[in-house]
Amino acid sequence: MMNLHSLKPAKGSTHSARRIGRGPGSGLGGTSTRGHKGAKARSGYKRKIGFEGGQMPLQRRVPKFGFKNINHKEYKIVNLSTLQSLAEANGFTKIGKAEFVAAGLAKAKSLVKILGNGELKAKIDVEANAFSKTAEEAIKAVGGNVTII
């Protein structure tokens, strides 16, 4: 019968660890396998991330470029053709953030921008965070209203 206390590793699969730095009789005394002098031979040596043995590290060799604008705003885009299809399908006369969220075009916290791609025939009042000039003109030309949230 086999029990947890009677389990042993397979023969030859384990061996005792090398005892480094235990005098010249061990054969591993003296420099204790660290070689002669240099940072790696000293106690407290820690390899720094990005260190390449004195060679100029990659992150310093490669040129830097670009920047990230912290004031950048990401808009969900809705075209006039989409507004037209929403108005036809649901009979909307006023389309706002709630309608865009319900249609799956935007999320509750996202910003919405209306662009002038496509053709608008229905008279619609539109509420959004931003409008392109062509979209604004097209909505007003049909008799609709534009409201910036």
N, C-alpha and C positions, 0 to 999 in steps of 0.2 A: 504494500500500500504506500502511495506517495503522499507526503504531507509538506506543508510549506517549510517547516524546519529542516526537512531532509533534502531540500533542493540544493544542488551544487552546480557551479559553472562547468562546461565541458572541459575535458582534460586538454591542457595546452592553450586554452583561450584567454587565460589571465596570466599576468606576470607582475613581479614587484617593480615599483617605480624606481627610476635611477635616483640615487641619493647624491645630488650635486653639491660640491663645496664642503666635503667632509674629510679634507686632508689629502696629502699626496698618495697615501696608501690605497685610496679608493680608485685612483686613476682619473678622477674627475675633480681634483682639488685645484689649487692655483687660480686660474682665471674662471673656473667653473663653467666651461663651454661658451664663455662670452667673448672670447678673442682678446686682443690687446687694445686697451684704451678706447677712446671714442664714446659718444653718448650712449650707445647700446650696452657698453660695458659697465656703466655706472648704475648705482641703485636709484630708483625713482624715475628711470627712463620711461617715457610714455610716448608712443608714436602719435604725432599730431595728424588730424585728418587733413589730407591734401598735401602732406609732406612727401617729396619725391627724392629724398637723399641729396638735397642741395641743388638739384636741377630745378629750374624755374617751374613752379607748379602750374598745372593746366589752367586753373581758374585765373591765374595772373598772366598767362600767355595769350589767352583768347581775348579779342577785343570786346569791349562792352558797347552796347547800343540800345536805344529805345528807352522808354519810361512808361510807367503806368499812371494814368491820370486818376487821382483819387476822387475827382468830382464828376467822373464819367457816369452818364445815365443810360441804362439799357431799356429800350422801348420794345414792346410787342407791336408788330406792324399789322395794320388792318387797311386793306385797299378799298377803294370805292366800289369795285365789283363785288367784294364781300359784303359791304353794306347793302348793296342792291339785292343780293340773294337773301340776306337776312330779312330785309323788309318784305320781299315777295313771299318767303316761306312762312313768316310769322305775322305778317300784317302790322309791323311796327311803324309808328310815326315818330317815336322818340327812342333813340338808342344810346345807352350809357354803359357804364362799367359793368353793371349787373348783367346786362344782356350779353356782353362780350364773354363774361365768366360763364354764364349759362350755356353759351354756344361753344365753349371750350377754346376760344381764341386767346384768352388771357387768364391769368390767375388773379386772385383778389388783391394781392399786394403789388402786382406788376403795373408799370406805366404803359399807356396805350397811345400810339401815334397813328393818325389817319394819313394815308398817302393817296395821291391822285391817280393811281393806276386803275384803269377800267372806266366804265360809264355808269353814271347815276341818273335814273329817271324818276325815282320816287322822291316825294317831298318829305325829308326827314330832319328832325332836330337831333344833332349829334353832340354828345358829351365825351370828351377825351382829354388826355394830358397835353397833347400837342397835335398840330395840324401842319401839313405842308401847304404852301401857298396855292398850289394847283388844286388840292383837295378842298381847301376853304372856298376858293372861287367856284368850284363845281357844285358844292353843296348850296351855296348862296344863289347860284344861277338857276337852280331848280326851285328855289323858294324855301329852302331849309334854313335852319339856324345852327350856328356853331358856338359851343360853349366850352371854354377851357377850364378844366377842373383845377 
